[in-house]
Amino acid sequence: MAVVKSNAYGHGIEQTVGALRGFADWFGVNSIEEAVRVRQIDAETPLLVMGANDVESYLHLREMKHRPELVLSSIDAIESLQARAPGTKFHLKVDTGMSRLGFHGATFDAVLEYLALHPELPWAGLMTHFANVEDVTDQQYAQKQLDYFAIAKAKALKAAGNRPLLFHSAASGAALILPSARMDIVRVGISLYGMWPSRETRISARSMPGADLPADFDLVPALTWKTRIVHINSVSAGTPIGYGCTHRPVQDTRVAVLPVGYFEGYDRRLSNKSHVLVLGCRAPLLGRVCMNMIMVDITHIPGATVQTEAVLIGTSGSETVSADDLAGLSDTINYQVTTAIQSQLPRVLVRDST
Ligand SMILES: *Cc1c(COP(=O)(O)O)cnc(C)c1O
């Protein structure tokens, strides 16, 4: 399953679904609104809505020819779905240790009893989600979740009668390093875009006993985020640059202004910290990230002019700035860096000729 929620992790949901149509067996989204967007590009690939949606939005499902399937976590939600869009298939979520969505303990036994009494309901799957695969190299907690899920699966098979169920648990982290978590479907998001879920997962893929990826397996980021220089300004030594006058260059400096700021998704915590790439050279940020602009030092890049490209995430010549680099500098994770790229910015799909 190609997970394309949150504008395909910032990559553009339309472009991503268009590129993966025919390759992915499933698409996964968070909301019914996203499901509607996927259906505008792809009319029939199986589609799973994994988030909790307002029951009023179930009404939109009626008009859809190839309906998405929903993940549900309460008997109320099952009844609301059957009332508003009868016949829509659903998967039950089991909470095996995340304490977010899902049935557990008595609520799980109750829903199984309810579903056994209603064999006409289109129950199609059982799924769970891991809480602690990416942050560790020791998978004890995930193993506990898997054990709990195995018990849930045995109970579900009894209650299902002749309804065939799909079982699934793995997001990228577990899909990469826990073969026993792969089951019927792997729900891959971050790794689909060529990013590792975390450093711990990357290390585990190489060294954890039981991990089975080929030795030369690696991920290559799919995304480049670029802009162009819109203005160049010569600033003499000692003159402050930007809000708060947080940077004063020690020498005369050529400053390029780029039309991207925190509104466009360039995190303000990167102020005075990150680099962009211009003509294969690193250009350090000068001063604070503004709402719609940043300033960078191009004193050492004499070839740069107005209109020259600047790479915010990606590679230029032999230099790279990755989403992981920016995540490290702004104290977050690569997931947040790319999903933050404002959805109105144009996305261009570039097909690799190989
Ligand atoms: C977002 C999501 C995924 C994908 O997670 P990645 O770590 O990006 O692969 C899988 N399953 C569920 C339920 C999700 O919400």
The ligand as an ORCA input file, in Angstrom:
! r2SCAN-3c Opt
* xyz 0 1
  C       0.962      7.160      8.097
  C       0.675      5.744      8.349
  C       1.471      4.741      7.799
  C       2.744      5.029      7.031
  O       3.789      5.277      7.942
  P       5.320      5.464      7.434
  O       6.114      5.434      8.685
  O       5.363      6.798      6.767
  O       5.607      4.363      6.489
  C       1.087      3.427      8.004
  N      -0.007      3.115      8.737
  C      -0.787      4.050      9.284
  C      -1.984      3.655     10.078
  C      -0.474      5.391      9.135
  O      -1.240      6.320      9.703
*
